[in-house]
Structure formats: structure tokens, C-alpha cells
Amino acid sequence: MEVNIINDGDRSPRILLREPTGSTAEVLLYGGQVVSWKNARREEILFMSSKAVSKPPKPIRGGIPICFPQVANFGTLEQHGFARNRLWSLDEDPSPLPPANNQSMVDLVLKSTEEDLHTWPYRFELRLRVSVGAGKLTMIPRVRNVDSKAFSFTIALRNYFSVSDISEVRVEGLETLDYLDNLLKRERYTEQADAITFDGEIDRVYLSTPTKIAVIDHERKRTIVLRKEGMLDAVVWNPWEKKAKAIGDLGDEDYKTMLCLDAASIENPITLKPCEEWKGRQELSIVSSSYFSGQLDPRKVLNGLH
């Protein structure tokens, strides 16, 4: 297992994780953000904006930023909270998590500062373990209340996936579920389609979602499987053409090769009493497919995964 800390001068230190089969991940200390995940064939799985700004305090558009203690504008803080705009530290005491066998991993921690207390008046510790295995990336976020009073928060791991063509991508596992449509004043609707496909802007919070969701990329003949625990909701987002042009750190054509599918807790905020801890888990894996484009049966993929 290989873990290297790299200081390249123009941005925060980054940790390079590499496991024996060749899969790698890069994690920035600034934001605790995964900015790259490559499989053994050196194929990048995560999307990074062509106009991404890599200098603080601007968060980097792409990879997997962490939204905490607020997701979107479901609260009074800056959009998506402040955890992605803070410098994290290496966590010297990640207990009680056991070592990750046959995986390269790093443990990070973000602790509230006096400055943070002015914007969110609660003392917390946010921990994150990132580990990379053969064709797999696992993230374990934990939030501990170290304050004298209870607090509530929402949280999301915002997964920017690289796709061949958003118009050819399907998302399976969210059919028949209720969702909040952020484009329609968060009105509640029920998903009617057999699978989610994309032909325009989408920004939805799917509620009470299953533990497994699949992103099927026909052209690349691969499926990205998201498994999650402790985060009931899932956000699906693509800005499409008009919104992409209005986002300063996103290229005009970038929307065509990206899809955000987030593991999240939004509808029902998590409440912690003093000394309590919450733990979530997200595992991303790649399933190769020999099916021809358009012939992939996503139900077989989902049912065949354990």
C-alpha cells in the first residue's frame, strides 16, 4: 500500500493513495476533497471542470467535495456549508475504525474553530476516511458533537462522475421514489420513469433511497455503482447548457461529460446530543460490461452485486 503527501506549491498539500493493482486516488487537505480516482487502467472516473479554480478559498469544481453542516440552501449558511472551504488535518486518532486491509487509506479531521463558531455556533469534529482498493473507492464520514448542547446538520458527498455523454447515461435504482425538485421550488413529485435519463437541466433530491444506485454509461460499457449507509437521500444534478454557461468555474460544454449523484442526508437533518457521533459510508465501484451499447440490463447489474 502506498501513501504519499505531495506539496506542489500552487495548491494545498495532497495525499496520493495507490493500491497494488494500480488504482489511485488523490485527496486534498483543503476541503478534505477527493479530486481524482483512477482505476487500474489509469482511467479517470471523476469529473473535473475545465475551468476549475484550485486556489483557496474557492472550492474546486469536481471530484468529491463534502457538504457540511448544510447542503445547498437548506439552512442559513453559505451554500453547501463550510467544510469544503477549510483546511483539514491528518487524523492521528481515527479510532474506533479498524485498519482497511488490502487498501491504501488516509484519515482526515476537521475541528471547529473560533471563527466557525461565529457562523455555526456548535463545536464539532468531522472525520473522514478515504481508502482505495481494486476498482473501489470508500469514504467514511463521521461527525461528533463535542459541544455542550445538541445540534442538527445535513451532509452530502457530492460525487462528480465523468461520463461519455450525458444524453446516453441512465441512472437505475431511483424509480418509483419521491423527490424534491429544486427547479420547481422544492415541490414533491414521484419518479415515473423506469430509469432516469437526461435531456435537460435536473436538480432533484430523491428521498428514502436504496443502499445501491447504478450509473450506466453505455458508450464506455461500464457501470458505476454507489453503495451507501447512513445517508438516506440521493441528489441528481446536471446544469445542462444554459446553467453551465452561467457558472463561472464550469466550462460551457462540461455538462455533456459530467453527472452528479450524491449520497446525502437532507430531508431529515441528523441530530446529535453532546458526545454522540454519527457515521456514514459510501463505496464506489466500477463494473465492466461486455454488453453492446444499449443492451445493458441494469437490473441484472444491480441484482448481481453483493
GIDA-V867461 format. One line per field, one symbol per residue. ss: DSSP state (~ for helix, > for strand, _ for the rest). psi: psi as a letter, one per 30 degrees, with the letter a starting at -180 (. if undefined). A space follows every 50 residues. Layout:
ss = ???
psi = ???
This chain:
ss = _>>>>>_______>>>>>_____>>>>>_>__>>>>>>_____>_>_>__ ___________>_>>>>>____________>_~~~_>_>>__________ ___>>>>>>>>__~~~~~~____>>>>>>>>>>__>>>>>>>>>>_____ >>>>>>>>>>>>___~~~>>>>_____>>>>~~~__>>>>_____>____ _>>>>>_____>>>>>>____>>>>>>>>___>>>>>>_~~~~~~~____ ___~~~~>>>>>>>>>>>>>>>____>>>_>>>>>>>>_________~~~ ~~~___
psi = kkjkkkjgefalkkkkkkleffklkkkkejfhkkfkjkafggkkfkkkkf gkkgklgklkjabilkjkgkkbhhafllkgafefgljllkjfiglgklkj kglklkklkkkkleeefffjhkklkjlkkkkkajgkkkkjkkkkjglfll lkllkkjjjjkklejffgkkkkfgkflklkjffhhhlklkkflflklkgl kkjkjkkhllfkkkjjjeefhlkkkjklkfjflkkkkkfaeeeeffjegk legfffglkkjkkljeejkkkklkflkkklkkkklkjlkgklkfgkjfee eeffk.
